Amino acid sequence: MSDNDHQVPLPDLNGAAPPSDDLSVYVEEDHGGRVAADLEAVFDVPVQVSAVLGRSKMDVSDLLKLGPGTVLELDRRVGEAIDIYVNDRLVARGEVVLVEDKLGVTMTEIIKAERA
């Protein structure tokens, strides 16, 4: 990452007061001088991201009967938010969007994980 890259502020986990004279970085009341560049060591760590439209349970015999054109009923209704998982952990909810010819997901809600 170069010095010219845009830096995103991260929350200050140590409770230190944010710098008041540095206007080059977006700072909120609960953000300190930490930026995304501080996490550069983990930028190349691969993660699995899954967008789950819905779920359904069925017997193996019913699964084997599925074919092209089969409609599978899911536990969600049209328009409901989908779940977004990172490494099998629910992190957000969102909506399916169409970008040019491809499907995408817009995050509409971030799920805060409770720490044990």
C-alpha positions in Angstrom: 0.0 0.0 0.0 1.5 3.4 -1.0 1.4 6.6 1.0 -1.0 8.1 -1.5 -3.7 5.5 -0.8 -6.9 6.7 0.9 -6.9 6.0 4.6 -10.0 4.9 6.4 -10.2 5.7 10.1 -10.7 2.8 12.5 -12.2 3.0 16.0 -9.7 3.6 18.8 -9.9 0.5 21.0 -7.6 2.0 23.6 -10.0 4.9 24.5 -7.5 7.6 23.5 -8.9 11.0 22.4 -9.0 11.6 18.7 -6.5 14.1 17.3 -8.3 17.5 16.9 -5.8 19.2 14.5 -5.5 16.5 11.8 -8.2 17.3 9.1 -6.6 15.1 6.4 -8.3 12.0 7.9 -12.1 11.7 8.6 -12.4 11.6 12.4 -15.5 11.0 14.5 -15.8 11.3 18.2 -15.1 7.5 18.7 -12.3 7.3 16.1 -8.6 7.8 16.9 -5.6 8.2 14.6 -5.8 4.5 13.6 -6.4 3.9 9.9 -6.9 0.9 7.6 -3.2 1.0 6.8 -2.6 -0.3 10.3 -4.1 -3.6 9.2 -1.9 -4.0 6.2 -0.4 -7.2 7.5 -3.8 -9.0 7.2 -4.9 -7.5 3.8 -3.8 -10.7 1.9 -5.5 -13.2 4.3 -8.2 -15.0 2.2 -11.7 -15.1 3.6 -14.8 -16.9 2.3 -17.8 -14.5 1.7 -21.3 -16.0 1.3 -24.5 -14.3 0.5 -27.4 -16.6 1.5 -30.7 -16.0 -0.2 -32.6 -18.5 1.9 -32.6 -22.0 3.2 -34.7 -25.1 2.7 -34.7 -28.6 4.2 -35.5 -31.7 2.2 -34.9 -35.4 2.1 -32.2 -36.8 -0.1 -34.8 -38.5 -2.3 -36.4 -35.1 -3.0 -33.0 -33.5 -3.6 -32.3 -36.2 -6.3 -35.6 -35.3 -8.1 -34.5 -31.7 -8.6 -33.7 -30.7 -12.2 -33.6 -27.7 -14.5 -36.7 -25.5 -14.0 -37.5 -26.9 -10.6 -38.8 -24.2 -8.2 -37.3 -24.6 -4.7 -39.2 -22.9 -1.9 -36.9 -21.0 0.5 -37.5 -19.7 4.0 -37.5 -16.1 2.9 -40.0 -13.9 1.0 -39.3 -11.7 -2.0 -37.8 -8.4 -0.8 -36.5 -9.7 2.5 -32.9 -9.0 3.4 -30.3 -11.7 2.6 -27.6 -12.8 5.1 -24.0 -12.1 4.4 -21.4 -14.4 6.0 -17.7 -14.1 6.3 -16.0 -17.4 7.2 -19.3 -18.8 8.3 -20.0 -15.9 10.7 -23.0 -13.6 10.1 -21.6 -10.1 9.6 -24.3 -8.2 7.6 -27.6 -8.2 5.9 -28.2 -6.8 2.5 -30.2 -6.7 -0.8 -29.5 -8.3 -4.1 -28.7 -5.7 -6.8 -28.0 -5.9 -10.6 -24.8 -4.2 -11.8 -24.6 -4.3 -15.6 -25.0 -8.0 -16.3 -24.0 -9.3 -12.9 -25.7 -9.9 -9.6 -24.2 -8.2 -6.5 -25.1 -7.5 -2.9 -25.5 -4.1 -1.2 -25.0 -4.3 2.6 -27.9 -2.5 4.4 -27.2 -3.6 8.0 -23.9 -4.5 9.8 -24.4 -7.2 12.5 -22.3 -6.5 15.6 -20.9 -9.7 17.0 -21.1 -10.2 20.7 -17.7 -11.1 22.1 -17.4 -13.8 24.7 
